[in-house]
Amino acid sequence: MPSATILARVIRDSNISRNQTGVSETGLKGWPYTLGMRRVLIGVAIVLFVVPALYAQGDLSGKISCHRAGVEDPQSQPLAKKLWDGYEISLGPARNGGVDGNGCTAAIYNSGGQVVFRTTGFSVVFDENDSGKDFDGDGRGEVVFITDIGGGSHCCWAYNVVSLFPKPHRLFDIDFGARFERDKSGKILVWERVGGITGLTTDAGTPRGEKVFRVNQGRLVDATPEFCGHILSPNNPEFDQAQRALAPEKISKLVSGSEPDDETASALLSLALQHAYCRQFDQAVYYLNLWPEETGHPQTGRKQVKAAFAESIKKEYPVLAERLSFPQAAGTPRTGSSEPRINGWLKNLSADETFTAARLTAAEQTQIIDQVTSTSFDTPDSWDTELRVRRISLGQSDGLIVRGTRLLCGGTGNCETWVFYRSADKWLNLFEQEAPIVSKFRFEQQANESIRDFLVSANTSATGETRVLFKFNGKAYRKSECYEVWVDGAAERVEKVTCQ
């Protein structure tokens, strides 16, 4: 289709509906003036529209762009560009767009001259830097626009990524400031900075964390836990800065009940948020528990802050939100909790810790049971009845403990036990061979390749145990150290032996 014809269509376009690509903001009202400044607790996570990354600024300088300057006549003239496979784009002022946020429009036309995609906003840019990249791994490039839906207030730009195969469709939208990088295999990763609750810090100190996404089966899939080794590393300047902000003297002040200053409040909430994104729920709770129990202001004590934090993350992390909202007494088994006790042994999961309680979908249950079946020593009549399941954190990965209860247990109290970890959108068994049959187990603080070491103990007699320390080798758990233990009351005699 001739570009001149496309331009003519752009010029006569009218009454284009606004493209909804933004993020709405809602919050809790009625919070008082506290902590020495006007701080309004907003209990919902919002995306930060801060100054975008420097690399992204270049994306806005595209030659094919339309910008409004608060006047009826736009700064730009209609432009057109041929793409591939017979598609073309047009971009320019929207007829009757005015200055209310709908002043510019961009469209993709197929070879027959039909509009197959359109975006409209105060300004629209054809992203020449990122268009042509294969975001979804189908071997074909995508088209990328950047749309300003904030009416020129410089708050609300968004990337619009459009796939043309097998037929044109919106692949995803993500807020401007996200960055696109390639992993070691050459696939596109989408990094986004996401903010948390506001009102407890200045705007500059608003807590934030990073998320990482892959495009899988036509949608963005959260892959953040895969990259937490980098994100939560001293080599990451932001993480290092947050850690430095929590110097021992500042922690001591918090313990004594002093109000956190802006830097400290931002560090506490940012670290809690990042550990939540990494599904390291124990660490998230740890940082929230550093917040003073009482600050002198009734709405900003620890209980209120944890409640607001829980509200902000409950949609994506319901287990953590429930844990923050309904804390249980120490030592009480917690259904669906994120972590067994690290320093103490865990023996049995409670009867109500089922697949359903762990919020696992039917597809996930099938995925897990298939792997359990291939590594168990026997097959029960019903896996749902036989198995108990608990969500855990393996350090930098989300995990599951799966444990037998009847058929998969012996007379000495040893039961077959599995550990699964989350990789992309799959649950993977950490034991390639038959899973260990043990009486108790625990996760150590030490980790190997971001997966915590797993220590198990099996009863061999009334006073004897065999203990095995498993370490992750990048693919599965492998026996690392083995011990024979003799127990006499509270005393233990431990002898290191060769692993079989």
BELSUL-V972846 format. One record per residue. N is the residue number from 1. SS is DSSP state (h for helix, s for strand, l for the rest). NEAR is the number of other C-alpha atoms within 10 Angstrom. D_FIRST is the distance of its C-alpha to the first C-alpha in whole Angstrom. Layout:
((N SS NEAR D_FIRST) (N SS NEAR D_FIRST))
This chain:
((1 l 15 0) (2 l 11 4) (3 h 15 6) (4 h 13 9) (5 h 12 7) (6 h 24 7) (7 h 19 11) (8 h 12 12) (9 h 16 12) (10 h 23 14) (11 h 17 16) (12 h 11 17) (13 l 15 17) (14 s 12 21) (15 l 10 24) (16 l 18 22) (17 l 13 25) (18 l 17 26) (19 l 15 25) (20 l 11 29) (21 l 21 29) (22 l 18 32) (23 l 13 36) (24 l 7 38) (25 l 10 42) (26 l 11 45) (27 l 16 48) (28 l 12 52) (29 l 10 54) (30 l 9 58) (31 l 15 58) (32 l 15 61) (33 l 13 61) (34 s 17 62) (35 l 19 63) (36 l 8 63) (37 s 12 60) (38 l 14 57) (39 l 18 56) (40 l 21 54) (41 l 23 54) (42 s 22 51) (43 l 23 51) (44 l 22 47) (45 l 25 45) (46 l 19 42) (47 l 19 40) (48 l 23 41) (49 l 17 38) (50 l 16 40) (51 l 12 39) (52 l 17 37) (53 l 12 37) (54 h 9 37) (55 h 10 34) (56 h 16 32) (57 h 13 32) (58 h 12 30) (59 h 19 27) (60 h 21 27) (61 h 14 27) (62 l 16 24) (63 l 12 22) (64 l 22 19) (65 s 27 21) (66 s 27 22) (67 s 22 26) (68 l 25 28) (69 l 14 31) (70 l 16 33) (71 l 11 32) (72 l 13 30) (73 l 14 28) (74 l 21 26) (75 l 14 26) (76 l 16 23) (77 l 14 20) (78 l 22 16) (79 s 20 14) (80 s 21 11) (81 s 14 11) (82 s 15 10) (83 l 15 12) (84 l 11 13) (85 l 10 12) (86 l 12 8) (87 l 20 9) (88 s 21 8) (89 s 23 11) (90 s 25 12) (91 s 29 15) (92 s 28 18) (93 s 32 20) (94 l 25 20) (95 s 17 21) (96 l 15 25) (97 l 25 25) (98 l 18 29) (99 l 19 31) (100 l 16 32) (101 l 20 29) (102 l 28 26) (103 l 30 25) (104 s 32 22) (105 s 32 19) (106 s 29 16) (107 s 21 14) (108 s 25 12) (109 s 21 9) (110 l 19 8) (111 l 12 6) (112 l 9 7) (113 l 16 6) (114 l 13 10) (115 s 17 12) (116 s 15 14) (117 s 17 16) (118 s 20 17) (119 s 25 20) (120 s 28 22) (121 s 34 25) (122 l 30 27) (123 s 30 25) (124 s 31 22) (125 s 26 22) (126 s 27 19) (127 l 24 22) (128 l 17 21) (129 l 14 25) (130 l 18 24) (131 l 17 21) (132 l 16 21) (133 l 17 24) (134 l 18 25) (135 l 28 27) (136 l 21 28) (137 l 16 29) (138 l 13 26) (139 l 10 25) (140 l 15 22) (141 l 19 21) (142 l 21 20) (143 s 24 18) (144 s 24 21) (145 s 24 21) (146 s 27 24) (147 s 32 25) (148 s 28 28) (149 l 26 29) (150 l 18 33) (151 l 20 32) (152 l 19 33) (153 l 11 36) (154 l 12 35) (155 l 18 36) (156 l 20 33) (157 s 27 30) (158 s 23 29) (159 s 24 27) (160 s 22 24) (161 s 20 23) (162 s 21 20) (163 s 23 20) (164 l 20 17) (165 l 13 19) (166 l 8 20) (167 l 7 18) (168 l 18 17) (169 s 14 20) (170 s 18 22) (171 s 20 25) (172 s 17 27) (173 s 19 28) (174 s 21 31) (175 s 24 32) (176 l 27 32) (177 l 22 34) (178 l 21 34) (179 s 18 34) (180 s 18 32) (181 s 12 34) (182 s 11 34) (183 l 10 38) (184 l 7 40) (185 l 6 37) (186 l 10 34) (187 l 16 33) (188 s 20 32) (189 s 19 34) (190 s 20 34) (191 s 19 37) (192 s 20 37) (193 s 19 40) (194 s 20 41) (195 s 23 44) (196 l 24 47) (197 l 27 50) (198 s 25 50) (199 l 21 53) (200 l 25 56) (201 l 24 54) (202 l 16 53) (203 h 13 49) (204 h 10 49) (205 h 18 51) (206 l 22 49) (207 l 28 49) (208 s 25 46) (209 s 23 46) (210 s 20 43) (211 s 21 41) (212 s 23 39) (213 s 19 36) (214 s 22 35) (215 s 20 32) (216 s 14 33) (217 l 11 32) (218 l 16 29) (219 s 13 31) (220 s 18 33) (221 s 15 37) (222 s 18 39) (223 l 23 41) (224 h 23 43) (225 h 25 46) (226 h 19 45) (227 h 16 45) (228 h 23 48) (229 h 17 50) (230 h 12 48) (231 h 22 48) (232 l 19 51) (233 l 12 52) (234 l 14 54) (235 l 10 52) (236 l 12 49) (237 h 12 50) (238 h 17 50) (239 h 20 52) (240 h 14 54) (241 h 13 55) (242 h 20 55) (243 h 16 58) (244 h 12 59) (245 h 17 59) (246 l 17 62) (247 l 11 64) (248 h 10 68) (249 h 9 69) (250 h 15 66) (251 h 18 67) (252 h 13 70) (253 h 13 70) (254 h 22 67) (255 h 15 70) (256 l 13 72) (257 l 17 70) (258 l 17 69) (259 l 21 66) (260 l 22 63) (261 l 15 61) (262 h 16 58) (263 h 18 57) (264 h 23 59) (265 h 22 58) (266 h 23 54) (267 h 26 55) (268 h 23 57) (269 h 30 54) (270 h 26 51) (271 h 23 53) (272 h 27 54) (273 h 31 50) (274 h 27 49) (275 h 26 52) (276 h 22 50) (277 h 25 47) (278 l 30 48) (279 l 26 50) (280 l 26 54) (281 h 26 55) (282 h 20 59) (283 h 19 58) (284 h 23 56) (285 h 18 59) (286 h 14 61) (287 h 17 59) (288 h 21 59) (289 h 18 63) (290 l 16 64) (291 l 26 63) (292 l 22 66) (293 l 18 68) (294 l 18 69) (295 l 19 67) (296 l 14 69) (297 l 12 66) (298 l 13 66) (299 l 19 63) (300 l 26 62) (301 l 17 64) (302 h 18 63) (303 h 19 63) (304 h 16 61) (305 h 23 58) (306 h 22 58) (307 h 16 57) (308 h 25 55) (309 h 27 53) (310 h 24 54) (311 h 22 52) (312 h 22 49) (313 h 21 48) (314 l 17 49) (315 l 12 46) (316 l 11 45) (317 l 16 49) (318 h 15 51) (319 h 22 54) (320 h 24 54) (321 h 22 54) (322 h 16 57) (323 h 19 59) (324 h 22 59) (325 h 18 59) (326 l 10 62) (327 l 9 64) (328 l 11 67) (329 l 8 70) (330 l 7 70) (331 l 7 71) (332 l 7 70) (333 l 16 67) (334 l 19 64) (335 l 19 61) (336 l 24 58) (337 l 20 59) (338 l 23 57) (339 l 22 60) (340 l 21 63) (341 l 15 66) (342 l 12 66) (343 l 10 70) (344 l 12 71) (345 l 16 71) (346 s 16 69) (347 l 17 71) (348 l 16 69) (349 l 21 66) (350 l 14 67) (351 l 12 67) (352 l 16 64) (353 l 20 62) (354 l 21 59) (355 l 22 56) (356 l 14 55) (357 l 15 57) (358 l 19 55) (359 l 15 52) (360 l 15 50) (361 l 11 48) (362 h 11 48) (363 h 9 46) (364 h 15 48) (365 h 16 51) (366 h 12 50) (367 h 15 49) (368 h 21 52) (369 h 15 55) (370 h 11 53) (371 h 17 54) (372 h 24 57) (373 h 14 58) (374 h 14 58) (375 h 18 60) (376 l 19 63) (377 l 14 66) (378 l 10 66) (379 l 13 64) (380 l 15 65) (381 l 8 65) (382 l 8 62) (383 h 14 60) (384 h 14 60) (385 h 14 63) (386 h 17 64) (387 s 25 62) (388 s 23 62) (389 s 26 59) (390 s 26 59) (391 s 26 56) (392 s 25 57) (393 s 25 56) (394 l 26 56) (395 s 29 56) (396 l 25 52) (397 l 24 51) (398 s 23 51) (399 s 26 53) (400 s 24 56) (401 s 19 59) (402 s 24 60) (403 s 25 63) (404 s 23 65) (405 l 21 68) (406 l 13 70) (407 l 15 70) (408 l 19 68) (409 s 18 71) (410 l 15 75) (411 l 7 78) (412 l 13 78) (413 l 16 75) (414 l 21 73) (415 s 24 69) (416 s 25 66) (417 s 26 64) (418 s 23 60) (419 s 24 58) (420 s 24 54) (421 s 22 52) (422 s 19 48) (423 s 15 45) (424 l 15 42) (425 l 11 42) (426 s 13 45) (427 s 19 49) (428 s 19 50) (429 s 24 54) (430 l 21 56) (431 l 21 58) (432 l 14 57) (433 l 12 61) (434 l 15 63) (435 l 20 63) (436 l 20 66) (437 s 23 69) (438 s 25 70) (439 l 24 72) (440 s 20 71) (441 s 23 68) (442 s 21 67) (443 s 26 64) (444 s 18 65) (445 s 13 63) (446 s 12 63) (447 s 16 59) (448 s 14 58) (449 l 14 54) (450 l 18 54) (451 s 25 56) (452 s 22 59) (453 s 22 62) (454 s 23 63) (455 s 20 67) (456 s 23 69) (457 s 25 72) (458 s 22 74) (459 s 20 77) (460 l 17 80) (461 l 11 83) (462 l 10 85) (463 l 12 85) (464 s 16 82) (465 s 19 78) (466 s 21 76) (467 s 23 73) (468 s 23 70) (469 s 21 68) (470 s 22 64) (471 s 22 61) (472 s 20 58) (473 l 13 57) (474 l 12 53) (475 l 12 53) (476 l 18 56) (477 s 22 59) (478 s 18 62) (479 s 15 66) (480 s 15 67) (481 s 15 70) (482 s 20 73) (483 s 18 76) (484 s 18 79) (485 s 20 80) (486 s 18 84) (487 s 14 84) (488 s 11 87) (489 l 7 87) (490 l 5 85) (491 s 8 86) (492 s 12 83) (493 s 11 84) (494 s 14 81) (495 s 12 81) (496 s 13 78) (497 s 13 77) (498 l 9 75) (499 l 12 72) (500 l 5 72))
